[in-house]
Amino acid sequence: MTAKSADTVERRGHCLCGKVSITAKNASSHVGACHCRMCRRWGGGPFMEIDCGADVDIDGEGNVSVFDSSDWAERGFCRNCGTHLFYRLKKSGQHMVPVGLFEDSTSLVFKGQVFVDERPDYYEFANKTEDFTGAEIIAMFGSS
């Protein structure tokens, strides 16, 4: 994503300690949830995120640690306070940023869920969303 569309806005946010701030120049207004085992282990529940594309500025990069979590993606966090900062696709540089990082949550719509086949039985969202299995997502984004 390189140009703003009607569904994108600039969003700003920061980690808990404030040592890392993020400016996403083309952040979607759509919130997604990932239910994969890795995301649930990473954050203790589903990963609620906004697709921010590749045009993301990170201030305080010296405080960012990146974990190489799969062949196609990596996860960033603040090395000072531990806040999750992004899930980034290696090939495109596309950032999925936790929705809770952003200061402004107006005009957001819960749009989609991925790895729904790995969602545990103890919760289910009531929102009507576009849902994809793990195999469908890997087919779309996981190939090199």
Residue pairs with C-beta under 8 A, 6 or more apart in sequence:
1 8
1 26
1 51
1 53
1 54
1 55
1 94
2 26
2 53
2 54
2 55
3 26
4 25
4 26
5 26
7 28
7 29
7 30
8 26
8 27
8 28
8 29
8 53
9 27
9 29
9 107
10 23
10 24
10 25
10 26
10 27
11 23
11 24
11 27
11 50
11 52
11 102
11 103
11 104
12 21
12 22
12 23
12 24
12 102
12 103
12 104
13 21
13 22
13 97
13 101
13 102
13 103
14 20
14 21
14 22
14 101
15 21
15 63
15 78
15 80
15 81
15 83
15 85
15 101
16 78
16 81
16 82
16 83
17 78
17 80
17 81
17 83
19 60
19 63
19 78
19 80
19 81
20 58
20 59
20 60
20 61
20 63
20 64
20 78
20 80
20 83
20 85
21 58
21 59
21 60
22 52
22 56
22 57
22 58
22 59
22 85
22 86
22 97
22 101
23 56
23 57
23 59
24 50
24 52
24 53
24 55
24 56
24 95
24 97
24 102
25 53
25 55
25 56
25 57
26 52
26 53
26 55
27 50
27 51
27 52
27 53
27 97
27 102
28 50
28 51
28 52
28 53
29 50
29 107
29 108
29 109
30 50
30 51
30 108
30 109
30 110
30 111
30 112
31 48
31 49
31 50
31 99
31 108
31 109
31 110
31 111
32 48
32 49
32 50
32 51
32 96
32 110
32 111
32 112
32 113
32 114
33 46
33 47
33 48
33 49
33 110
33 112
33 113
33 114
33 125
33 129
34 46
34 47
34 49
34 87
34 96
34 113
34 114
34 115
35 46
35 113
35 114
35 115
35 116
35 118
35 119
35 120
36 47
36 114
36 115
36 118
36 134
37 118
38 69
38 70
39 46
39 47
39 87
39 115
40 46
40 47
40 118
40 120
42 69
42 75
42 84
43 84
43 98
46 113
46 119
47 87
47 96
47 98
48 98
48 99
48 100
49 87
49 96
49 97
49 98
49 99
50 96
50 97
50 99
50 102
50 108
51 94
51 95
51 96
52 86
52 94
52 95
52 96
52 97
53 94
53 95
54 92
54 93
54 94
54 95
56 86
56 95
56 97
58 64
58 76
58 85
60 78
63 78
63 79
63 80
64 76
64 77
64 78
64 79
64 85
65 76
65 77
65 78
65 79
66 74
66 75
66 76
66 88
67 74
67 75
67 76
67 77
68 74
69 75
69 87
70 142
71 90
71 142
71 144
72 89
72 90
72 91
72 141
72 142
72 143
72 144
73 87
73 88
73 89
73 90
74 87
74 88
74 90
75 84
75 86
75 87
75 88
76 84
76 85
76 86
76 88
77 83
77 84
77 85
78 85
83 101
84 98
85 97
85 98
85 101
86 95
86 96
86 97
86 98
87 95
87 96
88 94
88 95
88 96
89 141
91 144
99 105
99 108
110 125
110 127
110 129
111 129
111 130
112 129
112 130
112 131
112 132
113 119
113 125
113 129
113 130
113 131
113 132
114 131
114 132
114 134
114 137
115 132
115 133
115 134
115 137
116 131
116 132
116 133
117 133
117 134
117 135
118 134
132 140
